[in-house]
């Protein structure tokens, strides 16, 4: 339907918007346009397919060339002993360099730890020296406190000997104070001695840890030096092998350059091939859609031609039957035939409208048409045992159903007359002229059927008109003339 919309936009159909009718000729023109579009798409599809096949062939060949170059390089490296030694030596050098890097990292870690341990040892040594100085100071303070206490004792003795002196209490208080200071000095000295011992222990541990880490640093230094020497040795050997393998290396290098160029070509062709395959798939999809549209258009054209043929046949039958009925309007058989021809023409016209609505592309407005009013014939009664009740006005058919005949319709279980058809000779002539304007492009003969038939019909009896009905139908069908009743427009 999307493709039909595009065709409708590109192909204007030469019809006025809002009042257009869609006929088999319009469908034929659209089908021709779709055939041209399909042919163009098929040509594009073939061109893309040829290009894709050429690129795919080139890609296959270049992939083969790339594989041959790879095999040649592998063969040279495998057969040439110097190149094999060179590859082994390269691998060995890479391994040794990796080991050296690991040893270097271990050396950095060991050096950092040894540096931290050395700094900690210095701090511990400084703390120990400080503790020693503190102890010396505390010893001097204690000695001073002892000497002051001795002076206080002697002073108290001197004061006590003089019983009349008033300084006894003061001398005794000074003695107590000096004693307390001596005790505090002794406690501080003990604390300083304990701190000195702890600092000495920490210094010993820091010295031991620094020594261990320094030893590990030395081991890491030696391991790194050994790995560096191994790398230097392997690198020297590799240099000698490279000198010996220089001609072979030159050839392999050229082959590698050729391989890189070939790989670039293969990648470009692979990308081009993928792009062409995408275009090919898109073109194939479009061509398939167009084929479906062509199939749909062909079906629409066939259906429209059949619907138009049925309308022409029904119109011819309607014209002749109505003419016969107008010649003898009191004949019930001709009345029933007139209504049958009207029903046939209404149904054929409505079916044609449905096909037009289904087949017309978007943008073509098909004027709406209401479906014809049904005229049911089954009254609902049966006549398997007894005849149809007379009140129904029906007859018994071979299925034992009570059906309405002629110009009657079943309603509420009774056959009711439809009345005379609303058609007059003047109206029929106007319809004949309108149908002549809407008929297919077959050129009418100068001696128009409407001009010839009315004097004959008006001058003959109904029986003669019915007798020549078949002959006239064939002639009107051959000319493709259509006459529509006024209510079918």
PyMOL commands that set and color helices and strands:
alter all, ss='L'
color gray80, all
select helices_A, chain A and resi 2-10+24-79+81-161+168-244+246-327+332-359+390-392+425-438+449-458+462-467+469-479+486-488
alter helices_A, ss='H'
color red, helices_A
select strands_A, chain A and resi 378-382+395-396+401-403+408-411+414-417
alter strands_A, ss='S'
color yellow, strands_A
deselect
rebuild
show_as cartoon
